[in-house]
Amino acid sequence: CKGCGICATECPVKAIKMIDEKEFTD
């Protein structure tokens, strides 16, 4: 997941802002 904790093709802007500091390799 790149900048998104939901691992979706297109992450919502809110999700990106909430988990912007964390990086997901999955």
N, CA, C, O and CB atoms as a CASP TS submission, in Angstrom:
PFRMAT TS
TARGET T0000
AUTHOR 0000-0000-0000
METHOD Language model
MODEL 1
PARENT N/A
ATOM      1  N   CYS     1       0.857  -1.188   0.000  1.00  0.00           N
ATOM      2  CA  CYS     1       0.000   0.000   0.000  1.00  0.00           C
ATOM      3  C   CYS     1       0.888   1.231   0.000  1.00  0.00           C
ATOM      4  O   CYS     1       1.765   1.354   0.855  1.00  0.00           O
ATOM      5  CB  CYS     1      -0.967   0.009   1.230  1.00  0.00           C
ATOM      6  N   LYS     2       0.686   2.125  -0.920  1.00  0.00           N
ATOM      7  CA  LYS     2       1.511   3.339  -0.958  1.00  0.00           C
ATOM      8  C   LYS     2       0.709   4.504  -0.404  1.00  0.00           C
ATOM      9  O   LYS     2      -0.125   5.076  -1.106  1.00  0.00           O
ATOM     10  CB  LYS     2       1.995   3.647  -2.407  1.00  0.00           C
ATOM     11  N   GLY     3       0.957   4.860   0.859  1.00  0.00           N
ATOM     12  CA  GLY     3       0.264   5.994   1.466  1.00  0.00           C
ATOM     13  C   GLY     3      -1.201   5.718   1.771  1.00  0.00           C
ATOM     14  O   GLY     3      -1.985   6.640   1.996  1.00  0.00           O
ATOM     15  N   CYS     4      -1.566   4.421   1.776  1.00  0.00           N
ATOM     16  CA  CYS     4      -2.961   4.093   2.084  1.00  0.00           C
ATOM     17  C   CYS     4      -3.037   2.810   2.894  1.00  0.00           C
ATOM     18  O   CYS     4      -2.384   1.824   2.550  1.00  0.00           O
ATOM     19  CB  CYS     4      -3.788   3.956   0.791  1.00  0.00           C
ATOM     20  N   GLY     5      -3.815   2.806   3.952  1.00  0.00           N
ATOM     21  CA  GLY     5      -3.906   1.609   4.792  1.00  0.00           C
ATOM     22  C   GLY     5      -4.982   0.646   4.332  1.00  0.00           C
ATOM     23  O   GLY     5      -5.131  -0.438   4.896  1.00  0.00           O
ATOM     24  N   ILE     6      -5.747   1.043   3.291  1.00  0.00           N
ATOM     25  CA  ILE     6      -6.842   0.189   2.841  1.00  0.00           C
ATOM     26  C   ILE     6      -6.388  -0.705   1.675  1.00  0.00           C
ATOM     27  O   ILE     6      -7.123  -1.595   1.246  1.00  0.00           O
ATOM     28  CB  ILE     6      -8.056   1.052   2.420  1.00  0.00           C
ATOM     29  N   CYS     7      -5.168  -0.457   1.166  1.00  0.00           N
ATOM     30  CA  CYS     7      -4.643  -1.257   0.042  1.00  0.00           C
ATOM     31  C   CYS     7      -5.623  -1.268  -1.128  1.00  0.00           C
ATOM     32  O   CYS     7      -6.038  -2.333  -1.583  1.00  0.00           O
ATOM     33  CB  CYS     7      -4.354  -2.705   0.497  1.00  0.00           C
ATOM     34  N   ALA     8      -5.987  -0.094  -1.608  1.00  0.00           N
ATOM     35  CA  ALA     8      -6.921  -0.023  -2.728  1.00  0.00           C
ATOM     36  C   ALA     8      -6.232   0.591  -3.944  1.00  0.00           C
ATOM     37  O   ALA     8      -5.218   1.275  -3.807  1.00  0.00           O
ATOM     38  CB  ALA     8      -8.174   0.797  -2.344  1.00  0.00           C
ATOM     39  N   THR     9      -6.776   0.350  -5.119  1.00  0.00           N
ATOM     40  CA  THR     9      -6.188   0.915  -6.332  1.00  0.00           C
ATOM     41  C   THR     9      -6.183   2.435  -6.240  1.00  0.00           C
ATOM     42  O   THR     9      -5.193   3.079  -6.587  1.00  0.00           O
ATOM     43  CB  THR     9      -6.961   0.450  -7.588  1.00  0.00           C
ATOM     44  N   GLU    10      -7.284   3.004  -5.775  1.00  0.00           N
ATOM     45  CA  GLU    10      -7.360   4.451  -5.585  1.00  0.00           C
ATOM     46  C   GLU    10      -7.851   4.724  -4.176  1.00  0.00           C
ATOM     47  O   GLU    10      -8.999   4.438  -3.837  1.00  0.00           O
ATOM     48  CB  GLU    10      -8.295   5.118  -6.641  1.00  0.00           C
ATOM     49  N   CYS    11      -6.963   5.283  -3.356  1.00  0.00           N
ATOM     50  CA  CYS    11      -7.338   5.535  -1.966  1.00  0.00           C
ATOM     51  C   CYS    11      -8.024   6.889  -1.829  1.00  0.00           C
ATOM     52  O   CYS    11      -7.640   7.844  -2.504  1.00  0.00           O
ATOM     53  CB  CYS    11      -6.104   5.471  -1.055  1.00  0.00           C
ATOM     54  N   PRO    12      -9.032   6.985  -0.967  1.00  0.00           N
ATOM     55  CA  PRO    12      -9.717   8.252  -0.715  1.00  0.00           C
ATOM     56  C   PRO    12      -8.743   9.271  -0.160  1.00  0.00           C
ATOM     57  O   PRO    12      -7.771   8.908   0.502  1.00  0.00           O
ATOM     58  CB  PRO    12     -10.892   8.055   0.254  1.00  0.00           C
ATOM     59  N   VAL    13      -8.998  10.555  -0.427  1.00  0.00           N
ATOM     60  CA  VAL    13      -8.117  11.619   0.051  1.00  0.00           C
ATOM     61  C   VAL    13      -8.025  11.588   1.572  1.00  0.00           C
ATOM     62  O   VAL    13      -6.958  11.836   2.135  1.00  0.00           O
ATOM     63  CB  VAL    13      -8.618  12.994  -0.427  1.00  0.00           C
ATOM     64  N   LYS    14      -9.141  11.285   2.242  1.00  0.00           N
ATOM     65  CA  LYS    14      -9.152  11.246   3.710  1.00  0.00           C
ATOM     66  C   LYS    14      -8.221  10.155   4.221  1.00  0.00           C
ATOM     67  O   LYS    14      -7.471  10.374   5.172  1.00  0.00           O
ATOM     68  CB  LYS    14     -10.584  11.015   4.239  1.00  0.00           C
ATOM     69  N   ALA    15      -8.262   8.999   3.605  1.00  0.00           N
ATOM     70  CA  ALA    15      -7.423   7.882   4.042  1.00  0.00           C
ATOM     71  C   ALA    15      -5.951   8.222   3.843  1.00  0.00           C
ATOM     72  O   ALA    15      -5.111   7.895   4.682  1.00  0.00           O
ATOM     73  CB  ALA    15      -7.784   6.592   3.272  1.00  0.00           C
ATOM     74  N   ILE    16      -5.642   8.885   2.720  1.00  0.00           N
ATOM     75  CA  ILE    16      -4.257   9.258   2.436  1.00  0.00           C
ATOM     76  C   ILE    16      -3.752  10.236   3.490  1.00  0.00           C
ATOM     77  O   ILE    16      -2.610  10.129   3.938  1.00  0.00           O
ATOM     78  CB  ILE    16      -4.133   9.876   1.026  1.00  0.00           C
ATOM     79  N   LYS    17      -4.595  11.190   3.890  1.00  0.00           N
ATOM     80  CA  LYS    17      -4.183  12.179   4.883  1.00  0.00           C
ATOM     81  C   LYS    17      -4.025  11.540   6.256  1.00  0.00           C
ATOM     82  O   LYS    17      -3.112  11.890   7.004  1.00  0.00           O
ATOM     83  CB  LYS    17      -5.195  13.324   4.949  1.00  0.00           C
ATOM     84  N   MET    18      -4.914  10.598   6.591  1.00  0.00           N
ATOM     85  CA  MET    18      -4.882   9.958   7.905  1.00  0.00           C
ATOM     86  C   MET    18      -3.645   9.067   8.041  1.00  0.00           C
ATOM     87  O   MET    18      -3.046   8.995   9.115  1.00  0.00           O
ATOM     88  CB  MET    18      -6.163   9.131   8.133  1.00  0.00           C
ATOM     89  N   ILE    19      -3.262   8.390   6.953  1.00  0.00           N
ATOM     90  CA  ILE    19      -2.126   7.472   7.029  1.00  0.00           C
ATOM     91  C   ILE    19      -1.050   7.919   6.052  1.00  0.00           C
ATOM     92  O   ILE    19      -0.481   7.107   5.323  1.00  0.00           O
ATOM     93  CB  ILE    19      -2.564   6.016   6.730  1.00  0.00           C
ATOM     94  N   ASP    20      -0.776   9.226   6.047  1.00  0.00           N
ATOM     95  CA  ASP    20       0.203   9.772   5.116  1.00  0.00           C
ATOM     96  C   ASP    20       1.620   9.545   5.624  1.00  0.00           C
ATOM     97  O   ASP    20       2.547   9.380   4.831  1.00  0.00           O
ATOM     98  CB  ASP    20      -0.045  11.264   4.892  1.00  0.00           C
ATOM     99  N   GLU    21       1.793   9.537   6.952  1.00  0.00           N
ATOM    100  CA  GLU    21       3.127   9.385   7.531  1.00  0.00           C
ATOM    101  C   GLU    21       3.586   7.935   7.524  1.00  0.00           C
ATOM    102  O   GLU    21       4.785   7.659   7.547  1.00  0.00           O
ATOM    103  CB  GLU    21       3.146   9.921   8.949  1.00  0.00           C
ATOM    104  N   LYS    22       2.628   7.005   7.493  1.00  0.00           N
ATOM    105  CA  LYS    22       2.991   5.584   7.514  1.00  0.00           C
ATOM    106  C   LYS    22       3.146   5.046   6.094  1.00  0.00           C
ATOM    107  O   LYS    22       2.411   5.437   5.188  1.00  0.00           O
ATOM    108  CB  LYS    22       1.930   4.766   8.279  1.00  0.00           C
ATOM    109  N   GLU    23       4.112   4.143   5.912  1.00  0.00           N
ATOM    110  CA  GLU    23       4.323   3.563   4.585  1.00  0.00           C
ATOM    111  C   GLU    23       4.041   2.063   4.636  1.00  0.00           C
ATOM    112  O   GLU    23       4.589   1.352   5.479  1.00  0.00           O
ATOM    113  CB  GLU    23       5.774   3.833   4.084  1.00  0.00           C
ATOM    114  N   PHE    24       3.186   1.584   3.736  1.00  0.00           N
ATOM    115  CA  PHE    24       2.818   0.175   3.725  1.00  0.00           C
ATOM    116  C   PHE    24       3.478  -0.527   2.537  1.00  0.00           C
ATOM    117  O   PHE    24       3.297  -0.123   1.389  1.00  0.00           O
ATOM    118  CB  PHE    24       1.281   0.012   3.668  1.00  0.00           C
ATOM    119  N   THR    25       4.229  -1.559   2.821  1.00  0.00           N
ATOM    120  CA  THR    25       4.900  -2.279   1.744  1.00  0.00           C
ATOM    121  C   THR    25       3.927  -3.218   1.043  1.00  0.00           C
ATOM    122  O   THR    25       4.152  -3.620  -0.098  1.00  0.00           O
ATOM    123  CB  THR    25       6.103  -3.066   2.287  1.00  0.00           C
ATOM    124  N   ASP    26       2.853  -3.561   1.727  1.00  0.00           N
ATOM    125  CA  ASP    26       1.863  -4.464   1.154  1.00  0.00           C
ATOM    126  C   ASP    26       0.988  -3.745   0.150  1.00  0.00           C
ATOM    127  O   ASP    26       0.093  -4.353  -0.437  1.00  0.00           O
ATOM    128  CB  ASP    26       1.005  -5.078   2.247  1.00  0.00           C
TER
END
